[in-house]
């Protein structure tokens, strides 16, 4: 039978996946080949697997019959004598392997180590250093050290390697996908995630890290922080796609930014790029999930501030950079939609977005014919003559051939010729004149065409850029009263558009093909309010992290035209804005059966539905506690959740559990009201138009 040490080493070896290049360097060093390095320097962020590689090196050295001296920088301090005393054996025993872990804690000794200490080691000694900080460039610049020194950047595991590590930890194949997505290739994050029990067999419950896992990850990945300001800065970096000084200043203020931005740039788990600062994926996921679990109010506040700053950045950007600023804003909502595959916020440098030139017109007409038929060609040809500057074309980089086009029309008053040439515009003017007439200085914007032959309006990089161009125009244009966008494939995009605040107002036949029109009235909700609303809606609390089960029903369930998740977010947003009734005018719940389809007062009806649900909870003996918590949190004058907890006289942790359960009970009650309500049926387009 093998001893415990052997079994432990074997288990660690099985879990060391994806590190073949580093292991090959160790093997060369131990072989004493003439060209093998004598000093190897591993560096990378916390949790990336440096210590595991040192343990592997130690095991291989012992198997080769060498003595091993293993030092930990956390316990050495910054005085040279401590290293000299601890590593004395390596100075007298030939062939000793010296391992120096956590060297970042004594990084100030690097010059002394290179120029003094290492020169005194015994013949044939080998050294492996591990640090979160990259080595001094002098190792490679010195012609003496350069051939004896090997720098190794320990990088995140790829998806296949992450899957293999989880398999070695005994995680079932069907449970690995969510863990791999969370961990971002960090072996530590993968190992801790693997320690969280899977959900019940047969129950499709999304995996989420527990509070204990998050606490451990923050401590191990990030370590001790100098101050609260530094912690706040990391919370911003974790949520923003990319962090620039301007963004940090908008969230933290001038003084704090001057203090922490240079510090952020030096962190081993932060990559400084030409665009700004990017955190390691595991660090981002951990910090974001930890803040959401630990302080949901601050989590929401940071998202709102980042969202507002992204709006200003988009407005001040050039035409060339505006699309990237929009993509960075959209990154905040990557997990909000039930169908995230509809939009990818990443850069698409292989596609060019340019204004339409006269030479592009034949290609534009050809693509319209191919994708939407002759009736659409007639409308496109008319608008090409009428508003040529409204069109943009898309090409693959290096090619002159257009592969897609779009157009955002600007209309200030109805014209008989517009109506005659384009049935969609005729239907929209009928709607506007009846339901929302324009005032002085106002205009309409219609994203009339989004055409890509072959895949047409299915999700693609081209459709991503078309969406970004549309949103950029929304954010940057003044005096716009109403926005409309037209889709043929309404079924695919309806829920995605509802999350963005766009609801169907009309369906128009164009040459036998039905074009669906979705609209938003900016006079009911300004762009600034919309940006804030989206950020708050995306920050809905995640009850799984508190150990409270989510409301019944899967995330794919549909309530009326809304995904179940969108309905639940709508309920939470309505609670949060209860004391600001005007916010209800933009609620997605206006398009549910909580509101009569022919109602002349939909906002009042929606609030009445909530009031009825509150009353029902108060009558139900099991719902009294839920009524008390919801009242203290949302309808009473409690400015924070902690204030609500004090009002109820319970510990904050207990309050949060009661609040999560109360929301679920309220959602269930509202669903019951919908199923028992007798609502007259009216056409969808008519109901949406009145809303």
PyMOL commands that set and color helices and strands:
alter all, ss='L'
color gray80, all
select helices_A, chain A and resi 4-15+20-31+50-63+73-75+80-86+88-92+103-120+138-141+146-148+159-168+173-183+187-194+211-222+228-239+245-252+254-265+281-294+296-316+319-333+340-342+358-372+374-386+388-390+416-421+423-435+461-476+490-499+527-538+543-546+564-576+581-586+588-591+602-619+621-635+641-648+652-676+684-690
alter helices_A, ss='H'
color red, helices_A
select strands_A, chain A and resi 39-43+68-72+97-101+126-131+149-153+270-272+277-279+351-355+391-396+402-411+443-451+480-487+503-510+513-521+558-559+562-563
alter strands_A, ss='S'
color yellow, strands_A
deselect
rebuild
show_as cartoon
